[in-house]
Amino acid sequence: MRGLLVFLAAGAFAQAQNVNSRTFRLEELKTPPGFEVSVYARVNGSPRLMTVGPNGVLYVAARGGSVAAIPTANRVVIARSGLSGPHSVTFRGNDLYVAQNDGLIVFRNAVTEDLVIRGNPERLVTFPSGGQHSTRTAYFGPDGKIYFTAGSTCNFCVEADQRRAAMMRYEADGSGETIFARGLRNSVGFAWHPATGELWALDHGGDGLGDDDPPEEINVIRESGDYGWPDCRAAQRGVNWGLPARPGRCAETLAPEIEMQGHSAPLGLSFYTGEQFPISWSGDALVGFHGSWNRTQPSGFKVVRVRASSGRATGIEDLLWGFLDTTTRTRSGRPVHAVTGADGAVYVSDDATGNIYRVAYVGPRIAPGGIVRVAPRIYELYGTNLVNDDAEFGLYANGILAERLYTSRGQVNFILPEGLTGDITISVKNEKAVDEAVIQVE
């Protein structure tokens, strides 16, 4: 009977249909109030994971076989071509490391004046290509070592190669291979939290158990940690996928940091580290949902914000959406990776259209540490884009409208309402959006 369970559960997908593509229209995309999106550039060949180089230039791995550099809007330089399915790019100094289908290579002294990489690659890691999940991802950790992921070959099985469905760790020269964590079916995106230093990684659940089961995951990765696949999913729940399943081991596995909508295919993960978005976004995770392919009701096809500035995941909300039309079951793009650019805006790759989007904040922003007490109950608040239309502007303390003494686009002086003590939330609101910061009042 165990062997039949997954087969029977797969009936939940029997009526599912693929999501067909439709013509891309920028005006269909949506962002929260105070944000705007534009097409920054277009990269041929299925752009996937990205990084910002030491020169401030955005570099993109395109699975068609190239690495592209984008120094300014609408200017794309093919830094290197002829590669084998490059999927992620990362720098260490001026050296560019590229994870591709068959392992990890490095281009020494890759930052050039014209952005073209001319030197020959040095191979650091060789890894078998192919399998159900053919992409590879590699990044340097804070310890100076290389972390490398490769997904499973199946939905539920026992891998012959223990490096599949796992995260490996290497010395900087590619030596000293160890399995750092296991039980990760397909952890495409991972990154270190800027405040806690913890390693966060996405993971895809297997198909065949229904529309919502298993959920997609974000895991906090511990050395030697076991995250359950193929026998466990989500919060340590067993999967009787057939012999030789071992669902009884789930109590010994690590539960996810947060569960997300099943079959949404999260690919790229990063943390917001810029100063262009409101300060409340600092340290939040950005996740690109590539989108479902076999769910009865399609899901994903968007970029979300995972509130995580405290170091723990506390909620999820949309940042960029509008690619999916559930009525017609069509999509105009498939987001992959969202990263903070050198200018503090967020850049998003889309491997269906080739577009690189720029999401910028144009609403009011309180500067970090920008609320200063100058006298009892008198404060100065500094920021950007604070006041455009005075009739549409308001400054509030714990929801109470505060009296203003001075108002400009970059500064507002105000009187704190009487009787407020402790942690006080100061909100600035204009016609575009709201930004908030907390001050402590004795």
C-alpha positions in Angstrom: 0.0 0.0 0.0 2.8 2.4 0.7 3.9 2.3 -2.9 0.4 3.2 -4.0 0.1 6.3 -1.7 2.0 8.8 -3.9 0.4 7.3 -7.0 -3.1 7.9 -5.7 -2.3 11.3 -4.3 -1.1 12.3 -7.7 -4.7 12.2 -8.8 -5.0 15.7 -7.2 -3.0 17.0 -10.1 -5.0 15.0 -12.7 -7.0 18.0 -13.8 -4.2 20.5 -13.6 -3.1 22.3 -16.8 0.0 24.1 -17.6 0.0 27.9 -17.3 0.5 29.3 -20.8 2.5 32.4 -21.7 0.9 35.7 -22.8 2.4 38.9 -24.1 4.3 40.9 -21.5 2.9 44.3 -20.6 4.7 46.4 -18.0 1.5 48.2 -17.0 0.1 44.9 -15.7 2.7 44.6 -13.0 1.9 45.7 -9.5 3.8 46.9 -6.5 2.8 48.1 -3.0 2.0 51.8 -2.6 5.1 54.0 -2.8 7.0 51.6 -5.2 7.3 51.6 -8.9 8.7 49.1 -11.4 10.5 49.5 -14.7 12.3 47.3 -17.2 16.0 48.0 -16.6 17.4 45.8 -19.3 16.9 42.6 -21.2 19.3 39.6 -21.2 19.0 36.8 -23.7 19.3 33.2 -22.7 17.2 32.7 -19.6 18.7 35.0 -16.9 18.7 33.4 -13.5 20.7 34.3 -10.3 22.5 37.7 -10.1 25.1 39.5 -8.0 26.6 43.0 -7.7 30.3 43.0 -8.5 33.0 45.0 -6.7 32.6 47.6 -9.4 28.9 48.2 -8.6 27.8 46.5 -11.8 25.0 43.9 -11.9 26.2 40.5 -13.2 23.6 37.9 -14.4 24.0 34.2 -15.0 22.1 33.2 -18.1 21.4 29.4 -18.5 21.7 29.7 -22.2 25.5 29.8 -21.7 26.6 33.3 -20.8 27.3 35.8 -18.0 26.0 39.3 -18.7 27.1 42.5 -17.1 24.7 45.4 -16.9 26.5 48.7 -15.9 23.6 51.0 -16.7 20.0 50.9 -17.8 19.5 49.2 -21.2 23.2 48.5 -21.6 24.1 44.8 -21.5 27.6 43.5 -22.0 28.2 39.7 -22.6 31.1 39.4 -20.2 31.6 35.7 -21.1 29.8 33.2 -23.4 30.3 29.5 -24.2 29.5 28.3 -20.7 27.7 25.1 -19.6 24.4 26.2 -18.2 25.6 28.9 -15.8 23.1 29.4 -13.0 24.7 31.5 -10.2 27.5 34.1 -10.1 29.4 35.5 -7.1 32.6 37.5 -6.6 35.5 37.1 -4.2 37.6 40.2 -4.7 37.9 40.6 -8.5 37.5 36.8 -9.1 34.1 35.7 -10.5 32.8 32.3 -9.5 30.2 30.6 -11.7 28.2 27.6 -10.7 27.1 25.7 -13.8 25.5 22.3 -14.7 28.8 20.4 -14.2 30.3 22.1 -11.2 32.1 25.4 -10.3 34.6 27.4 -12.2 36.4 30.7 -11.5 37.6 33.5 -13.7 40.5 35.3 -12.1 40.7 39.1 -12.3 37.3 39.1 -14.0 36.6 42.8 -13.4 37.8 44.7 -16.5 37.3 48.2 -17.8 35.1 47.0 -20.7 33.5 44.3 -18.6 34.6 41.5 -21.0 36.2 38.5 -19.3 39.1 37.2 -21.5 41.0 34.8 -19.2 40.4 31.0 -19.2 38.3 29.5 -16.4 39.8 27.5 -13.6 37.7 24.5 -12.6 37.3 24.1 -8.8 34.5 21.5 -8.5 33.3 18.9 -10.9 29.8 17.7 -10.4 27.6 15.3 -12.4 25.2 17.2 -14.7 21.6 16.3 -15.4 18.9 14.9 -13.2 15.5 16.3 -12.5 17.1 19.4 -11.0 20.1 20.4 -13.2 20.9 23.8 -11.7 23.8 24.4 -9.3 24.2 27.3 -6.9 27.4 28.4 -5.1 28.2 31.3 -2.8 31.0 32.2 -0.3 30.0 32.1 3.3 31.3 34.5 6.0 33.9 31.8 6.9 35.5 32.2 3.4 34.4 28.8 2.3 32.3 27.9 -0.7 28.7 26.6 -0.2 27.3 24.6 -3.1 23.8 23.1 -3.6 22.5 20.4 -6.0 18.9 19.3 -6.1 17.5 15.8 -6.2 17.0 13.6 -9.2 13.4 12.8 -8.3 10.3 13.7 -6.3 10.9 11.0 -3.6 13.7 8.5 -3.7 17.0 7.5 -2.1 19.9 9.2 -4.0 22.8 7.0 -5.0 25.0 10.1 -4.8 24.8 11.7 -1.3 25.7 15.1 -2.8 22.3 15.3 -4.4 19.5 16.9 -2.4 22.2 18.4 -0.2 24.4 21.4 0.5 28.2 20.9 0.3 31.0 23.0 1.7 34.5 23.5 0.1 37.6 25.3 0.8 38.1 28.4 -1.3 40.2 26.4 -3.8 37.5 23.7 -4.2 39.2 21.1 -2.0 37.9 19.5 1.2 34.4 18.6 0.1 32.0 17.8 2.9 28.2 17.5 3.1 27.2 20.4 5.2 23.5 19.7 5.3 21.2 17.1 3.8 17.5 16.3 3.3 17.1 19.4 1.0 15.2 18.4 -2.1 16.1 21.4 -4.1 17.6 24.4 -2.4 18.2 26.7 -5.3 18.6 30.0 -3.4 20.4 30.7 -0.2 21.9 33.6 1.6 23.2 34.7 5.0 21.1 37.0 7.2 22.9 40.3 7.5 22.1 40.7 11.2 22.4 37.2 12.6 24.8 35.6 10.2 22.5 32.6 9.9 22.4 30.7 6.6 18.9 30.7 5.1 17.9 28.4 2.2 14.8 27.8 0.2 13.6 24.3 -0.5 11.0 22.8 -3.0 8.6 20.1 -1.9 8.0 17.1 -4.0 5.1 16.7 -6.5 2.2 14.3 -6.2 0.8 14.9 -2.8 -1.8 17.6 -3.7 -2.1 21.3 -4.4 -0.9 22.5 -1.0 1.2 19.6 0.2 4.1 19.8 0.8 4.6 23.5 1.3 7.6 25.3 0.0 10.1 26.1 2.8 12.7 28.5 4.1 15.2 26.6 6.3 17.8 28.0 8.6 20.8 25.7 7.8 22.8 24.2 10.6 26.0 22.2 10.0 25.2 18.5 9.8 21.5 19.4 9.8 18.9 17.0 8.3 15.9 18.7 6.8 13.9 15.6 6.1 13.6 14.9 2.4 12.5 12.4 1.1 10.7 11.0 4.2 9.5 14.2 5.8 8.0 17.5 4.8 7.2 20.8 6.5 7.0 20.6 10.3 8.5 17.1 10.6 5.5 15.3 9.0 6.1 11.9 7.5 5.7 10.9 3.8 5.0 7.3 3.1 6.2 7.4 -0.4 6.9 3.7 -0.7 9.8 1.4 0.2 12.3 2.3 1.5 10.7 5.3 3.1 11.5 6.0 6.8 9.0 8.5 8.0 9.8 7.5 11.6 13.0 9.6 11.4 11.1 12.9 11.2 11.3 13.7 14.9 15.1 14.0 14.4 14.9 16.4 11.5 14.9 20.2 11.5 11.6 22.0 10.9 11.4 25.0 8.5 11.8 28.6 9.6 8.7 29.3 7.6 6.3 27.4 5.3 5.1 29.0 2.0 2.5 28.2 -0.6 3.1 24.7 -2.1 4.4 24.3 -5.6 5.1 28.0 -6.1 8.8 27.1 -6.9 10.9 29.6 -5.0 14.2 30.1 -6.7 16.1 33.2 -5.7 16.7 34.3 -2.1 18.5 37.4 -0.8 18.2 40.0 2.0 17.5 43.6 1.5 20.6 45.6 2.5 20.1 48.9 0.8 19.1 52.4 1.9 16.6 53.2 -0.8 13.6 51.3 0.6 12.1 52.3 3.9 14.2 51.4 6.9 11.7 48.8 8.0 12.8 46.6 5.0 16.3 46.3 6.2 17.2 42.6 6.7 14.0 41.4 5.2 14.2 38.4 2.8 13.3 38.7 -0.9 12.1 35.5 -2.6 11.4 35.0 -6.3 8.5 32.6 -6.9 9.0 31.1 -10.4 5.5 29.8 -10.4 3.7 26.4 -10.4 3.4 24.1 -13.4 1.0 21.5 -12.2 -1.2 23.0 -9.5 -5.0 22.9 -10.1 -5.0 26.7 -9.2 -1.8 28.3 -10.4 0.4 29.9 -7.7 3.6 32.0 -7.5 4.8 34.1 -10.4 5.8 37.0 -8.2 8.4 38.3 -5.8 7.6 38.4 -2.1 9.0 40.1 1.0 9.5 37.8 4.0 9.6 40.0 7.1 12.8 39.0 8.9 14.6 42.1 10.2 14.5 40.6 13.7 16.3 37.5 12.5 13.1 35.4 12.5 10.5 35.1 9.7 7.3 36.8 10.9 5.2 37.1 7.7 5.0 37.3 4.0 3.7 40.0 1.6 3.9 40.7 -2.1 6.5 43.0 -3.5 6.1 42.5 -7.3 3.2 40.7 -8.9 0.8 40.8 -11.9 2.6 38.2 -14.0 -0.2 35.6 -13.4 -3.7 35.9 -14.7 -5.7 33.2 -12.9 -8.8 33.8 -15.0 -7.0 32.9 -18.3 -4.4 30.7 -16.7 -1.7 32.7 -18.4 1.5 34.3 -17.2 3.6 37.2 -18.7 6.8 36.3 -17.0 8.5 34.1 -14.4 10.5 35.9 -11.7 13.7 34.2 -10.5 15.9 36.3 -8.3 15.6 39.7 -6.5 18.8 41.4 -5.3 19.7 44.8 -3.8 21.5 46.9 -6.4 24.3 49.4 -5.7 21.8 52.2 -5.7 19.6 50.5 -3.1 16.8 49.6 -5.6 15.8 46.0 -6.1 16.6 44.2 -9.4 14.6 41.2 -10.4 15.5 38.6 -13.1 12.8 37.0 -15.3 13.9 33.9 -17.3 10.8 33.8 -19.4 11.0 37.3 -20.9 14.7 38.0 -20.3 13.7 41.2 -18.5 15.6 42.6 -15.6 13.2 44.7 -13.6 14.1 47.6 -11.3 11.8 48.1 -8.3 12.4 51.5 -6.6 10.8 53.2 -3.7 9.4 56.7 -4.4 7.4 57.2 -1.2 8.4 59.0 2.1 11.4 57.5 3.8 12.6 58.2 7.3 16.4 58.2 7.5 18.1 55.7 9.8 18.4 57.4 13.2 16.6 60.3 11.6 14.3 61.2 14.5 16.2 63.5 16.9 14.9 65.0 20.2 15.9 68.6 20.5 13.8 69.7 23.5 11.2 68.2 25.7 8.5 66.8 23.3 10.2 68.6 20.4 11.7 66.4 17.6 13.3 66.8 14.3 12.7 64.1 11.7 15.0 63.8 8.6 14.4 61.7 5.5 13.7 61.9 1.8 10.5 62.4 -0.3 8.7 63.4 2.9 6.3 66.1 1.7 5.1 66.7 -1.8 1.6 68.0 -1.3 1.2 69.5 2.2 -2.5 68.8 2.2 -1.8 65.1 1.7 0.8 64.9 4.4 0.5 63.8 8.0 2.8 62.9 10.8 1.5 60.6 13.5 2.7 59.3 16.9 1.0 56.0 17.8 -1.7 57.0 15.4 -2.3 60.4 16.9 -1.8 63.4 14.5 1.2 65.4 15.7 1.5 69.2 15.4 4.2 70.3 12.9 6.5 73.2 13.5 8.4 73.1 10.2 7.9 71.1 7.0 10.0 70.4 3.9 10.8 67.5 1.6 13.7 66.4 3.8 12.8 67.6 7.3 9.8 67.8 9.6 9.9 69.3 13.1 7.0 68.2 15.3 5.6 68.2 18.8 5.1 64.8 20.4 1.5 64.5 21.7 1.2 64.6 25.5 1.1 61.5 27.6 3.1 59.2 25.2 5.9 57.1 26.7 7.8 54.0 26.0 8.1 52.7 22.4 6.4 55.2 20.1 5.7 54.5 16.5 6.2 57.6 14.4 4.5 57.5 11.0 4.9 59.8 8.0 2.2 59.6 5.4 1.9 61.4 2.0 -0.1 60.8 -1.1 2.3 57.9 -2.2 2.8 55.7 0.9 3.6 55.5 4.7 6.9 55.0 6.4 7.4 54.3 10.1 10.1 54.2 12.8 10.1 53.6 16.5 11.5 55.9 19.1 11.8 55.4 22.8 10.3 58.1 25.0 10.9 58.1 28.8 
